Amino acid sequence: MDSLIIKRIFEDRYTYLLFSLLVLIIVTPFVEYTTVFNVSLLSIFFLSVVIAILWTLHLRPLLFRAYLATACVVFVLDLLTSTQVDEPSTRMTLLSAGVYSVFVFAVMFALTIEIFRESKVTIKTIQGGISVYLLIGIFWSLICLFLSILAPGSFSGNLDEYSDYLYFSFVTMTTLGYGDVVPLTKIAKNAAVFNAVSSQLFLAIYIARLVGMHMANPAQKK
C-alpha cells in the first residue's frame, strides 16, 4: 500500500519540478564561480529545472515551442558565460539574467493559471503552489542580479555570486531583513518592495484559494 502511494506521488509531474527547484536552491551556494566546470555544472542544474518546467506545464504546441526556444537561448547564453569565468562579459551576463527573468516570469504566470484552475485540493495543487513560491524567489534574484550589473552599486553588502542574490531574494520574501544586504538606489528599493509584496500576496491568495476549494468540495470535508 505504501509503495503504491509513493509511486503515485512520484508519477506526478509537479514532484519533479519541486524536487528540481529545491536541488537548484540547495546546490547553488556550494558552487563557486571560479572554474568553468562549476559554472557549467550550475547551468546543467538550471537546465534540469527548465526540463521539469516544460514537462509540467500543459502548453499548446505554439506556446511549447516558444518556451522551448527561450529555454535553449538561456542555456546557450549560460554556457557562453561559463566559458568567461576569469573575465566575464558584462553584456553576456546582463543578457543571460534578462532572458532568464523573462522565462521564469512566463513560467510563473502559466503555472499559476494551471494550479488555480484545479477544482480540488490535491498533492498536485500543493506542490504547484510551493513551486510557484520558489520561482518567485528565483525570479526576483535574477531581477536583482540584472539591476546590479546594469547599475553597479545598487546594493550594499557582499554580492559576488548568484547565490548571494538568491539569498537576498528569499530573505526579503520572508521579511527576515537581516540587514547585511541593503538596496541603495530607488529602482533597487522598488524591486525589494515588489519582491516582498508579490510573495506575500501570492501566499495570501493561494491559501484562500485552497480553503475555498476545500470548502466547496464536500468529499474533502469528511
Backbone as ProteinMPNN parsed JSONL, in Angstrom:
{"seq_chain_A": "MDSLIIKRIFEDRYTYLLFSLLVLIIVTPFVEYTTVFNVSLLSIFFLSVVIAILWTLHLRPLLFRAYLATACVVFVLDLLTSTQVDEPSTRMTLLSAGVYSVFVFAVMFALTIEIFRESKVTIKTIQGGISVYLLIGIFWSLICLFLSILAPGSFSGNLDEYSDYLYFSFVTMTTLGYGDVVPLTKIAKNAAVFNAVSSQLFLAIYIARLVGMHMANPAQKK", "coords_chain_A": {"N_chain_A": [[0.831, -1.207, 0.0], [1.877, 1.276, 0.898], [3.991, 1.516, -0.898], [2.615, 1.834, -3.277], [1.413, 4.315, -2.892], [3.676, 5.984, -2.729], [4.699, 5.567, -5.293], [2.656, 6.666, -6.814], [2.82, 9.346, -6.055], [5.346, 10.113, -7.054], [4.926, 9.804, -9.705], [3.646, 12.028, -10.437], [3.978, 15.051, -12.175], [4.528, 17.481, -10.984], [6.0, 16.848, -8.775], [8.598, 16.334, -9.682], [9.28, 18.841, -10.653], [9.208, 20.428, -8.309], [11.163, 19.084, -6.834], [13.434, 19.527, -8.464], [13.674, 22.319, -8.305], [14.198, 22.649, -5.56], [16.631, 21.267, -5.332], [18.233, 22.878, -6.977], [18.226, 25.332, -5.532], [19.397, 24.51, -3.134], [21.9, 23.524, -3.934], [23.16, 25.639, -5.301], [24.532, 27.63, -3.547], [26.843, 26.222, -2.922], [28.327, 25.99, -5.165], [30.984, 27.444, -6.457], [31.895, 30.302, -8.378], [34.351, 29.916, -9.848], [35.603, 28.238, -11.604], [35.309, 26.901, -14.939], [34.068, 24.447, -14.993], [32.499, 24.377, -12.616], [30.639, 26.475, -13.046], [29.448, 25.553, -15.369], [28.312, 23.278, -14.344], [26.342, 24.354, -12.704], [24.801, 25.479, -14.693], [23.792, 23.196, -15.849], [22.169, 22.287, -13.794], [20.269, 24.336, -13.834], [19.234, 23.795, -16.362], [18.025, 21.315, -15.891], [15.939, 22.103, -14.276], [14.527, 23.653, -16.096], [13.742, 21.692, -17.946], [12.078, 20.159, -16.295], [10.117, 22.056, -15.835], [9.015, 22.509, -18.421], [8.008, 19.996, -18.868], [6.099, 19.811, -16.928], [4.151, 21.825, -17.417], [1.102, 22.151, -19.174], [1.036, 22.925, -22.203], [-0.02, 24.63, -25.188], [0.895, 23.643, -28.55], [2.204, 25.796, -29.965], [2.861, 27.61, -27.898], [4.453, 25.923, -26.396], [6.649, 25.549, -28.105], [7.614, 28.158, -28.138], [8.371, 28.511, -25.427], [10.282, 26.489, -25.288], [12.179, 27.373, -27.157], [13.026, 29.743, -25.925], [14.118, 28.649, -23.613], [16.278, 27.22, -24.705], [17.835, 29.324, -25.722], [18.496, 30.596, -23.322], [20.017, 28.59, -22.068], [22.197, 28.332, -23.827], [23.3, 30.915, -23.637], [24.02, 30.835, -20.966], [25.993, 28.852, -21.002], [27.889, 30.074, -22.654], [28.566, 32.222, -21.045], [29.727, 30.833, -18.954], [32.149, 30.081, -19.973], [33.693, 32.24, -19.668], [34.818, 32.764, -17.149], [37.06, 33.907, -15.898], [37.246, 36.526, -17.012], [34.435, 37.658, -17.184], [31.908, 38.592, -19.535], [30.192, 41.574, -19.33], [27.948, 42.353, -20.795], [27.078, 39.878, -21.765], [26.429, 38.493, -19.406], [24.459, 40.198, -18.422], [22.531, 40.0, -20.449], [21.951, 37.276, -20.25], [20.872, 37.116, -17.628], [18.645, 38.757, -18.006], [17.108, 37.397, -19.984], [16.656, 35.006, -18.65], [15.071, 35.976, -16.55], [12.731, 36.795, -17.89], [11.878, 34.329, -18.879], [11.438, 32.825, -16.497], [9.427, 34.395, -15.333], [7.355, 34.091, -17.221], [6.903, 31.373, -16.932], [6.065, 31.243, -14.25], [3.645, 32.63, -14.474], [2.153, 30.967, -16.229], [2.125, 28.589, -14.742], [0.821, 29.372, -12.409], [-1.746, 29.984, -13.37], [-2.487, 27.435, -14.146], [-2.541, 25.904, -11.735], [-4.502, 27.273, -10.365], [-6.714, 26.643, -11.734], [-7.459, 24.21, -10.865], [-9.89, 22.155, -9.272], [-10.016, 20.784, -6.933], [-8.365, 20.205, -3.784], [-5.291, 18.855, -3.889], [-2.293, 16.798, -3.806], [-0.942, 17.639, -5.998], [-1.803, 20.327, -6.405], [-0.786, 21.536, -4.109], [1.981, 21.055, -4.326], [2.391, 22.451, -6.681], [1.814, 25.088, -5.859], [3.869, 25.548, -3.979], [6.036, 25.371, -5.703], [5.618, 27.59, -7.384], [5.981, 29.621, -5.51], [8.7, 29.287, -4.878], [9.745, 29.831, -7.386], [9.107, 32.52, -7.579], [10.952, 33.607, -5.792], [13.339, 32.941, -7.154], [12.959, 34.371, -9.509], [13.009, 37.111, -8.623], [15.575, 37.184, -7.625], [17.055, 37.043, -9.943], [16.234, 39.42, -11.139], [17.346, 41.27, -9.352], [20.037, 40.664, -9.717], [20.285, 41.431, -12.379], [19.791, 44.216, -12.137], [21.938, 44.925, -10.544], [24.1, 44.485, -12.231], [23.472, 46.166, -14.326], [23.406, 48.656, -13.088], [25.892, 49.26, -11.246], [26.497, 49.163, -7.727], [23.964, 49.254, -6.804], [23.191, 47.772, -4.657], [24.188, 47.36, -1.268], [26.748, 45.573, 0.539], [28.07, 42.196, 0.381], [27.903, 40.944, -2.607], [28.799, 38.777, -4.585], [28.347, 36.478, -6.038], [25.824, 34.503, -7.752], [24.357, 33.083, -5.868], [24.325, 34.769, -3.686], [22.502, 36.737, -4.425], [20.264, 35.168, -4.604], [19.978, 34.467, -1.958], [19.443, 37.027, -0.838], [16.999, 37.573, -2.078], [15.2, 35.604, -1.042], [15.39, 36.139, 1.677], [14.264, 38.659, 1.713], [11.698, 38.044, 0.757], [10.658, 36.52, 2.86], [10.559, 38.372, 4.783], [12.608, 38.642, 6.69], [14.862, 40.347, 6.897], [17.76, 40.769, 7.564], [19.727, 42.697, 7.174], [22.303, 42.692, 6.183], [22.57, 42.922, 3.478], [21.588, 45.596, 1.546], [19.293, 47.453, -0.408], [20.194, 50.265, -2.402], [19.723, 52.157, -4.465], [16.89, 53.854, -6.013], [15.482, 52.242, -7.815], [16.362, 49.688, -7.091], [15.378, 49.583, -4.48], [12.629, 49.679, -4.994], [12.395, 47.241, -6.33], [12.953, 45.483, -4.231], [10.76, 45.996, -2.605], [8.589, 45.145, -4.251], [9.345, 42.521, -4.45], [8.942, 41.514, -1.825], [6.176, 42.139, -1.48], [4.858, 40.821, -3.65], [5.357, 38.104, -3.112], [4.107, 37.751, -0.595], [1.47, 38.438, -1.232], [0.877, 36.405, -3.065], [0.988, 34.145, -1.373], [-1.148, 34.721, 0.394], [-3.395, 34.856, -1.35], [-3.257, 32.335, -2.529], [-3.521, 30.528, -0.367], [-6.09, 31.253, 0.453], [-7.454, 30.411, -1.807], [-7.019, 27.621, -1.68], [-8.406, 27.007, 0.692], [-10.967, 27.777, -0.113], [-11.446, 25.932, -2.218], [-11.397, 23.578, -0.752], [-13.589, 23.882, 0.985], [-15.613, 23.983, -0.863], [-15.762, 21.472, -1.802], [-17.466, 18.807, -0.861], [-16.657, 16.155, -0.419], [-14.031, 16.292, 0.423], [-14.225, 17.415, 2.897], [-15.026, 15.568, 4.658]], "CA_chain_A": [[0.0, 0.0, 0.0], [2.762, 2.44, 0.989], [4.76, 1.614, -2.14], [1.716, 2.355, -4.311], [1.249, 5.753, -2.632], [4.931, 6.635, -3.125], [4.779, 5.507, -6.75], [1.686, 7.614, -7.355], [3.345, 10.69, -5.819], [6.473, 10.403, -7.932], [4.461, 9.838, -11.084], [3.124, 13.365, -10.68], [4.995, 15.914, -12.762], [4.868, 18.562, -10.063], [7.018, 16.349, -7.849], [9.91, 16.526, -10.292], [9.526, 20.278, -10.707], [9.526, 20.865, -6.955], [12.459, 18.48, -6.483], [14.472, 20.219, -9.229], [13.828, 23.664, -7.74], [14.847, 22.518, -4.259], [18.033, 20.903, -5.578], [18.895, 24.075, -7.51], [18.405, 26.303, -4.455], [20.322, 23.956, -2.14], [23.234, 23.315, -4.501], [23.736, 26.895, -5.795], [25.537, 28.265, -2.676], [28.059, 25.415, -2.815], [29.026, 26.026, -6.451], [31.717, 28.7, -6.581], [32.08, 30.746, -9.755], [35.797, 30.047, -10.018], [36.044, 27.401, -12.708], [34.319, 26.651, -15.991], [33.33, 23.235, -14.618], [31.494, 24.712, -11.611], [29.579, 27.274, -13.656], [28.752, 24.656, -16.296], [27.501, 22.39, -13.512], [25.16, 25.126, -12.316], [23.985, 25.61, -15.901], [23.101, 21.92, -16.022], [21.09, 22.289, -12.808], [19.236, 25.209, -14.387], [18.609, 23.075, -17.475], [17.151, 20.282, -15.333], [14.725, 22.805, -13.836], [13.807, 24.04, -17.317], [13.125, 20.471, -18.473], [10.976, 19.832, -15.388], [9.061, 23.054, -16.058], [8.363, 22.24, -19.703], [7.301, 18.732, -18.735], [4.977, 20.019, -16.009], [3.117, 22.674, -17.99], [0.3, 21.636, -20.297], [1.026, 24.065, -23.109], [-0.354, 24.424, -26.599], [2.131, 23.44, -29.332], [2.885, 27.05, -30.27], [3.448, 28.103, -26.655], [5.528, 24.998, -26.014], [7.824, 25.871, -28.935], [8.144, 29.446, -27.673], [9.058, 28.252, -24.163], [11.461, 25.671, -25.569], [13.163, 28.23, -27.828], [13.569, 30.63, -24.888], [14.958, 27.822, -22.741], [17.515, 26.927, -25.439], [18.615, 30.567, -25.74], [19.007, 30.785, -21.956], [21.064, 27.603, -21.797], [23.364, 28.696, -24.639], [23.88, 32.108, -23.017], [24.643, 30.402, -19.717], [27.225, 28.142, -21.341], [28.843, 31.067, -23.149], [29.025, 32.97, -19.875], [30.561, 29.955, -18.138], [33.489, 29.986, -20.563], [34.378, 33.504, -19.421], [34.845, 32.896, -15.699], [38.128, 34.821, -15.497], [36.846, 37.871, -17.412], [33.075, 37.532, -17.71], [31.375, 39.701, -20.297], [29.063, 42.216, -18.645], [26.787, 42.295, -21.694], [26.602, 38.499, -21.834], [25.792, 38.196, -18.123], [23.249, 41.013, -18.37], [21.574, 39.396, -21.373], [21.556, 35.988, -19.679], [19.971, 37.375, -16.494], [17.406, 39.312, -18.537], [16.325, 36.339, -20.644], [16.235, 34.108, -17.563], [13.975, 36.637, -15.82], [11.537, 36.718, -18.738], [11.465, 32.924, -18.93], [10.888, 32.442, -15.194], [8.155, 35.104, -15.155], [6.363, 33.437, -18.084], [6.614, 30.08, -16.307], [5.25, 31.524, -13.057], [2.31, 33.019, -14.926], [1.476, 29.778, -16.761], [1.944, 27.614, -13.665], [-0.198, 29.91, -11.501], [-3.043, 29.78, -14.024], [-2.779, 25.998, -14.163], [-2.922, 25.397, -10.408], [-5.734, 27.935, -9.939], [-7.815, 26.015, -12.459], [-7.815, 22.971, -10.18], [-11.146, 22.251, -8.527], [-9.872, 20.068, -5.67], [-7.065, 20.299, -3.124], [-4.547, 17.609, -4.032], [-0.837, 16.943, -3.689], [-0.536, 18.398, -7.186], [-2.018, 21.758, -6.201], [0.132, 21.982, -3.055], [3.316, 21.077, -4.911], [2.418, 23.545, -7.651], [1.892, 26.346, -5.127], [5.226, 25.675, -3.436], [6.925, 25.604, -6.848], [5.447, 28.991, -7.79], [6.601, 30.445, -4.469], [10.15, 29.203, -5.078], [10.039, 30.53, -8.641], [9.06, 33.96, -7.282], [12.255, 33.93, -5.22], [14.348, 32.861, -8.212], [12.716, 35.489, -10.425], [13.499, 38.368, -8.06], [17.037, 37.115, -7.518], [17.554, 37.376, -11.284], [15.994, 40.855, -11.327], [18.36, 41.976, -8.552], [21.308, 40.469, -10.417], [20.2, 42.282, -13.565], [19.936, 45.608, -11.7], [23.291, 45.107, -10.021], [25.01, 44.56, -13.375], [23.098, 47.354, -15.101], [23.785, 49.853, -12.314], [26.738, 48.844, -10.114], [26.269, 49.957, -6.524], [22.538, 49.256, -6.463], [23.044, 47.104, -3.366], [25.353, 47.325, -0.397], [26.998, 44.223, 1.017], [28.906, 41.313, -0.426], [27.129, 40.235, -3.629], [29.8, 38.372, -5.57], [27.875, 35.344, -6.818], [24.359, 34.44, -7.892], [23.778, 32.575, -4.621], [24.111, 35.926, -2.798], [21.24, 37.361, -4.852], [19.217, 34.217, -4.23], [19.84, 34.646, -0.51], [18.779, 38.301, -0.595], [15.621, 37.483, -2.538], [14.379, 34.826, -0.113], [15.362, 36.873, 2.941], [13.288, 39.732, 1.513], [10.378, 37.421, 0.642], [10.203, 36.051, 4.162], [10.606, 39.574, 5.64], [13.576, 38.475, 7.778], [15.555, 41.627, 6.996], [18.995, 40.695, 8.357], [20.418, 43.977, 7.054], [23.653, 42.57, 5.634], [22.472, 43.402, 2.098], [20.574, 46.653, 1.54], [19.16, 48.17, -1.678], [20.603, 51.658, -2.249], [19.101, 53.019, -5.46], [15.422, 53.85, -5.995], [14.995, 51.065, -8.556], [16.647, 48.514, -6.264], [14.424, 49.613, -3.364], [11.328, 49.273, -5.541], [12.477, 45.799, -6.6], [12.846, 44.807, -2.936], [9.364, 46.143, -2.168], [7.755, 44.252, -5.062], [9.755, 41.162, -4.072], [8.229, 41.152, -0.594], [4.722, 42.245, -1.66], [4.363, 39.782, -4.569], [5.398, 36.796, -2.45], [3.085, 37.714, 0.448], [0.165, 38.41, -1.9], [0.661, 35.068, -3.611], [0.669, 33.243, -0.262], [-2.489, 35.022, 0.899], [-4.396, 34.476, -2.354], [-3.195, 30.89, -2.762], [-4.109, 29.857, 0.791], [-7.529, 31.493, 0.363], [-7.939, 29.544, -2.881], [-7.035, 26.251, -1.168], [-9.515, 26.914, 1.644], [-12.195, 27.839, -0.899], [-11.623, 24.655, -2.913], [-11.694, 22.555, 0.248], [-14.955, 24.096, 1.47], [-16.56, 23.762, -1.966], [-15.776, 20.043, -2.145], [-17.961, 18.082, 0.317], [-15.942, 14.883, -0.221], [-12.783, 16.533, 1.118], [-14.502, 17.882, 4.251], [-15.338, 14.403, 5.522]], "C_chain_A": [[0.866, 1.258, 0.0], [3.546, 2.643, -0.297], [3.909, 2.173, -3.274], [1.507, 3.854, -4.148], [2.48, 6.518, -3.076], [5.07, 6.666, -4.637], [3.849, 6.524, -7.384], [2.172, 9.051, -7.193], [4.418, 11.031, -6.831], [6.116, 10.318, -9.405], [3.934, 11.221, -11.444], [4.246, 14.278, -11.14], [5.433, 17.029, -11.821], [5.933, 18.135, -9.054], [8.408, 16.604, -8.398], [10.266, 18.002, -10.386], [9.95, 20.798, -9.34], [10.893, 20.336, -6.521], [13.601, 19.212, -7.183], [14.742, 21.615, -8.664], [14.556, 23.618, -6.398], [16.324, 22.171, -4.405], [18.822, 22.112, -6.065], [19.208, 25.073, -6.389], [19.423, 25.812, -3.424], [21.751, 23.89, -2.662], [23.922, 24.629, -4.858], [24.775, 27.521, -4.857], [26.863, 27.51, -2.597], [28.869, 25.386, -4.107], [29.685, 27.387, -6.606], [31.977, 29.018, -8.047], [33.565, 30.975, -10.034], [36.34, 29.233, -11.177], [34.92, 27.219, -13.713], [33.456, 25.455, -15.623], [32.205, 23.561, -13.641], [30.326, 25.48, -12.205], [28.772, 26.433, -14.638], [27.843, 23.706, -15.531], [26.226, 23.087, -13.071], [24.223, 25.311, -13.503], [23.179, 24.34, -16.146], [21.944, 21.81, -15.026], [19.933, 23.168, -13.281], [18.497, 24.496, -15.514], [17.654, 22.0, -16.968], [15.841, 20.895, -14.837], [13.871, 23.183, -15.036], [13.069, 22.838, -17.904], [11.925, 20.075, -17.617], [9.802, 20.782, -15.591], [8.288, 22.754, -17.334], [7.553, 20.952, -19.66], [6.041, 18.903, -17.884], [3.826, 20.766, -16.665], [2.404, 21.996, -19.151], [0.091, 22.788, -21.28], [0.544, 23.67, -24.503], [0.939, 24.317, -27.39], [2.913, 24.721, -29.609], [3.581, 27.621, -29.032], [4.607, 27.233, -26.212], [6.798, 25.294, -26.808], [8.466, 27.178, -28.482], [8.924, 29.276, -26.371], [10.351, 27.481, -24.397], [12.558, 26.499, -26.221], [13.829, 29.171, -26.822], [14.513, 29.867, -23.973], [16.299, 27.506, -23.409], [18.428, 28.155, -25.49], [19.265, 30.811, -24.384], [20.17, 29.85, -21.681], [22.341, 27.928, -22.57], [24.072, 29.914, -24.045], [24.609, 31.746, -21.726], [25.966, 29.698, -19.979], [28.3, 29.103, -21.852], [29.418, 31.898, -22.003], [29.978, 32.135, -19.034], [31.967, 29.803, -18.683], [34.307, 31.247, -20.321], [34.44, 33.798, -17.921], [35.883, 33.925, -15.256], [37.781, 36.274, -15.807], [35.449, 37.814, -18.033], [32.611, 38.783, -18.428], [30.146, 40.271, -19.589], [27.805, 42.128, -19.494], [26.195, 40.892, -21.73], [25.86, 38.124, -20.553], [24.478, 38.95, -17.98], [22.149, 40.416, -19.236], [21.048, 38.077, -20.824], [20.571, 36.171, -18.537], [18.626, 37.907, -16.972], [16.518, 38.262, -19.161], [15.815, 35.335, -19.62], [15.022, 34.684, -16.829], [12.669, 36.53, -16.596], [10.989, 35.292, -18.756], [10.8, 32.502, -17.623], [9.544, 33.124, -14.944], [7.056, 34.44, -15.982], [5.941, 32.09, -17.495], [5.73, 30.26, -15.076], [3.813, 31.823, -13.441], [1.529, 31.79, -15.387], [1.179, 28.768, -15.655], [0.868, 28.068, -12.683], [-1.593, 29.707, -12.079], [-3.452, 28.311, -13.946], [-3.24, 25.498, -12.793], [-4.211, 26.058, -9.908], [-6.947, 27.393, -10.688], [-8.259, 24.713, -11.804], [-9.075, 23.18, -9.346], [-11.081, 21.561, -7.167], [-8.469, 20.282, -5.106], [-6.397, 18.933, -3.182], [-3.062, 17.867, -3.791], [-0.32, 17.796, -4.834], [-0.672, 19.903, -6.957], [-1.07, 22.311, -5.138], [1.551, 22.081, -3.589], [3.455, 22.22, -5.911], [2.543, 24.893, -6.976], [3.273, 26.59, -4.546], [6.216, 25.999, -4.555], [6.836, 27.051, -7.317], [6.133, 29.913, -6.794], [8.126, 30.452, -4.617], [10.574, 29.924, -6.354], [9.988, 32.049, -8.464], [10.4, 34.406, -6.713], [13.366, 33.926, -6.258], [14.205, 34.029, -9.181], [13.298, 36.791, -9.886], [15.005, 38.355, -7.826], [17.677, 37.471, -8.858], [17.361, 38.857, -11.591], [17.049, 41.672, -10.575], [19.742, 41.838, -9.183], [21.377, 41.37, -11.642], [20.437, 43.75, -13.205], [21.351, 45.899, -11.226], [24.317, 45.226, -11.14], [24.757, 45.837, -14.167], [23.545, 48.635, -14.404], [24.586, 49.415, -11.093], [26.549, 49.768, -8.905], [24.814, 50.032, -6.129], [22.283, 48.64, -5.092], [24.337, 47.231, -2.568], [25.553, 45.89, 0.084], [27.801, 43.416, 0.019], [28.043, 40.477, -1.366], [28.054, 39.858, -4.771], [29.296, 37.288, -6.509], [26.354, 35.332, -6.86], [23.693, 33.963, -6.611], [23.512, 33.699, -3.623], [22.796, 36.636, -3.132], [20.047, 36.464, -4.499], [18.918, 34.331, -2.731], [19.069, 35.926, -0.197], [17.303, 38.243, -0.968], [14.738, 36.749, -1.538], [14.331, 35.46, 1.277], [14.331, 38.004, 2.862], [11.865, 39.17, 1.451], [9.798, 37.037, 1.992], [10.235, 37.152, 5.214], [11.518, 39.392, 6.853], [14.361, 39.762, 8.013], [16.782, 41.608, 7.882], [19.78, 42.006, 8.308], [21.825, 43.898, 6.513], [23.712, 42.991, 4.171], [21.309, 44.395, 2.048], [20.496, 47.293, 0.157], [19.446, 49.656, -1.475], [19.905, 52.596, -3.225], [17.58, 52.893, -5.395], [14.856, 52.607, -6.686], [15.199, 49.795, -7.73], [15.69, 48.436, -5.077], [13.034, 49.192, -3.823], [11.287, 47.779, -5.814], [12.321, 45.01, -5.301], [11.413, 44.855, -2.414], [8.468, 45.173, -2.925], [8.091, 42.787, -4.784], [8.952, 40.694, -2.865], [6.716, 41.112, -0.81], [4.178, 41.113, -2.531], [4.329, 38.416, -3.904], [4.312, 36.682, -1.389], [1.676, 37.689, -0.144], [-0.138, 37.032, -2.465], [0.269, 34.09, -2.51], [-0.764, 33.45, 0.22], [-3.569, 34.545, -0.07], [-4.432, 32.967, -2.54], [-3.818, 30.117, -1.6], [-5.627, 30.044, 0.794], [-8.16, 30.597, -0.701], [-8.03, 28.092, -2.411], [-8.2, 26.041, -0.211], [-10.851, 26.916, 0.901], [-12.477, 26.534, -1.616], [-12.009, 23.56, -1.932], [-13.134, 22.667, 0.741], [-15.991, 23.791, 0.4], [-16.667, 22.292, -2.342], [-16.202, 19.243, -0.924], [-17.173, 16.815, 0.622], [-14.659, 15.104, 0.57], [-12.996, 17.006, 2.55], [-14.797, 16.741, 5.194], [-14.072, 13.795, 6.07]], "O_chain_A": [[0.638, 2.184, -0.779], [3.751, 3.772, -0.742], [4.411, 2.898, -4.133], [1.432, 4.586, -5.135], [2.372, 7.563, -3.717], [5.504, 7.669, -5.204], [4.202, 7.169, -8.37], [1.968, 9.881, -8.078], [4.407, 12.119, -7.407], [6.907, 10.712, -10.261], [3.794, 11.548, -12.622], [5.333, 14.279, -10.564], [6.583, 17.467, -11.863], [6.678, 18.97, -8.54], [9.299, 17.039, -7.668], [11.427, 18.374, -10.216], [10.938, 21.524, -9.226], [11.682, 21.06, -5.913], [14.628, 19.488, -6.564], [15.892, 22.04, -8.559], [15.426, 24.447, -6.129], [17.169, 22.711, -3.691], [19.946, 22.347, -5.62], [20.32, 25.594, -6.307], [20.214, 26.598, -2.902], [22.7, 24.166, -1.929], [25.143, 24.734, -4.734], [25.834, 27.919, -5.34], [27.89, 28.092, -2.247], [29.965, 24.828, -4.145], [29.003, 28.38, -6.86], [32.244, 28.127, -8.853], [33.981, 32.073, -10.404], [37.429, 29.515, -11.678], [33.742, 27.363, -13.387], [32.257, 25.438, -15.903], [31.083, 23.084, -13.807], [29.167, 25.186, -11.915], [27.553, 26.581, -14.731], [26.753, 23.365, -15.99], [25.153, 22.484, -13.065], [23.002, 25.303, -13.346], [22.032, 24.396, -16.592], [20.873, 21.305, -15.363], [18.766, 22.798, -13.149], [17.272, 24.585, -15.61], [16.588, 21.793, -17.549], [14.774, 20.293, -14.96], [12.647, 23.052, -15.006], [11.913, 22.951, -18.311], [10.878, 19.701, -18.146], [8.642, 20.374, -15.528], [7.057, 22.745, -17.334], [6.532, 20.832, -20.336], [5.04, 18.219, -18.1], [2.664, 20.397, -16.498], [3.028, 21.354, -19.996], [-0.893, 23.524, -21.201], [0.688, 22.523, -24.928], [1.971, 24.836, -26.963], [4.139, 24.738, -29.502], [4.731, 28.058, -29.097], [5.617, 27.731, -25.714], [7.896, 25.291, -26.251], [9.69, 27.302, -28.443], [10.013, 29.831, -26.223], [11.382, 27.774, -23.79], [13.732, 26.351, -25.884], [15.043, 29.371, -26.86], [15.574, 30.368, -23.602], [17.339, 27.523, -22.75], [19.643, 28.041, -25.323], [20.436, 31.184, -24.304], [21.19, 30.262, -21.128], [23.441, 27.813, -22.029], [25.3, 29.942, -23.961], [25.677, 32.283, -21.431], [26.945, 29.919, -19.267], [29.477, 28.961, -21.52], [30.603, 32.233, -21.995], [30.931, 32.665, -18.464], [32.883, 29.436, -17.947], [35.471, 31.324, -20.714], [34.158, 34.911, -17.477], [35.628, 34.72, -14.352], [37.99, 37.155, -14.973], [35.298, 37.909, -19.251], [32.884, 39.9, -17.989], [29.192, 39.552, -19.289], [26.72, 41.858, -18.978], [24.976, 40.722, -21.728], [24.793, 37.511, -20.604], [23.496, 38.405, -17.475], [20.992, 40.331, -18.824], [19.855, 37.787, -20.916], [19.557, 35.477, -18.468], [17.585, 37.557, -16.416], [15.314, 38.227, -18.906], [14.679, 34.868, -19.71], [14.069, 33.965, -16.527], [11.625, 36.212, -16.026], [9.78, 35.081, -18.658], [9.729, 31.894, -17.635], [8.625, 32.506, -14.406], [5.943, 34.25, -15.491], [4.77, 31.717, -17.552], [4.765, 29.52, -14.882], [2.877, 31.331, -12.812], [0.382, 31.592, -14.986], [0.108, 28.163, -15.634], [0.094, 27.251, -12.182], [-2.514, 29.307, -11.367], [-4.616, 27.99, -13.709], [-4.216, 24.754, -12.699], [-4.937, 25.463, -9.11], [-8.085, 27.663, -10.306], [-9.31, 24.17, -12.144], [-9.291, 24.255, -8.786], [-11.978, 21.727, -6.341], [-7.513, 20.509, -5.848], [-6.884, 17.97, -2.59], [-2.638, 19.006, -3.597], [0.618, 18.576, -4.669], [0.239, 20.666, -7.279], [-0.601, 23.443, -5.26], [2.247, 23.066, -3.342], [4.495, 22.874, -5.985], [3.285, 25.756, -7.445], [3.792, 27.705, -4.611], [7.127, 26.806, -4.37], [7.856, 27.672, -7.614], [6.791, 30.877, -7.186], [8.762, 31.499, -4.497], [11.633, 30.55, -6.399], [10.733, 32.78, -9.118], [10.928, 35.451, -7.096], [14.233, 34.799, -6.25], [15.198, 34.608, -9.621], [14.002, 37.499, -10.605], [15.641, 39.409, -7.829], [18.721, 38.122, -8.899], [18.212, 39.481, -12.225], [17.579, 42.649, -11.105], [20.526, 42.787, -9.183], [22.404, 41.995, -11.907], [21.193, 44.445, -13.883], [21.894, 46.976, -11.47], [25.287, 45.975, -11.023], [25.689, 46.503, -14.619], [24.003, 49.578, -15.048], [24.018, 49.22, -10.019], [26.456, 50.987, -9.045], [24.453, 50.784, -5.223], [21.284, 48.946, -4.443], [25.434, 47.21, -3.126], [24.623, 45.085, 0.04], [28.161, 43.903, -1.053], [27.516, 39.435, -0.977], [28.092, 40.532, -5.8], [29.758, 37.184, -7.645], [25.686, 36.046, -6.112], [22.582, 34.389, -6.296], [22.592, 33.608, -2.811], [22.072, 37.078, -2.24], [18.971, 36.946, -4.146], [17.763, 34.296, -2.305], [18.146, 35.912, 0.616], [16.456, 38.795, -0.265], [13.645, 37.217, -1.216], [13.328, 35.328, 1.979], [13.614, 38.269, 3.827], [10.939, 39.747, 2.021], [8.604, 37.205, 2.241], [9.973, 36.905, 6.391], [11.235, 39.926, 7.925], [14.515, 40.217, 9.146], [16.846, 42.355, 8.858], [20.424, 42.383, 9.287], [22.492, 44.925, 6.389], [24.772, 43.372, 3.675], [20.191, 44.078, 2.455], [21.532, 47.645, -0.406], [18.997, 50.245, -0.492], [19.533, 53.71, -2.855], [17.047, 51.954, -4.802], [13.891, 52.002, -6.219], [14.321, 48.934, -7.675], [15.242, 47.35, -4.709], [12.344, 48.443, -3.132], [10.276, 47.122, -5.565], [11.637, 43.987, -5.272], [10.914, 43.88, -1.852], [7.674, 44.457, -2.315], [7.224, 41.918, -4.873], [8.357, 39.617, -2.88], [6.049, 40.172, -0.38], [3.158, 40.511, -2.199], [3.385, 37.651, -4.101], [3.66, 35.643, -1.28], [0.792, 37.006, 0.374], [-1.263, 36.543, -2.363], [-0.66, 33.301, -2.676], [-1.504, 32.489, 0.43], [-4.539, 33.907, 0.338], [-5.504, 32.381, -2.692], [-4.561, 29.16, -1.819], [-6.368, 29.11, 1.1], [-9.265, 30.088, -0.517], [-9.007, 27.406, -2.708], [-8.899, 25.03, -0.284], [-11.757, 26.154, 1.238], [-13.616, 26.068, -1.629], [-12.847, 22.712, -2.238], [-13.819, 21.656, 0.895], [-17.113, 23.388, 0.709], [-17.551, 21.904, -3.106], [-15.386, 19.016, -0.031], [-17.032, 16.436, 1.785], [-14.231, 14.218, 1.31], [-12.055, 17.003, 3.344], [-14.815, 16.93, 6.41], [-14.129, 12.814, 6.811]]}, "name": "protein", "num_of_chains": 1, "seq": "MDSLIIKRIFEDRYTYLLFSLLVLIIVTPFVEYTTVFNVSLLSIFFLSVVIAILWTLHLRPLLFRAYLATACVVFVLDLLTSTQVDEPSTRMTLLSAGVYSVFVFAVMFALTIEIFRESKVTIKTIQGGISVYLLIGIFWSLICLFLSILAPGSFSGNLDEYSDYLYFSFVTMTTLGYGDVVPLTKIAKNAAVFNAVSSQLFLAIYIARLVGMHMANPAQKK"}
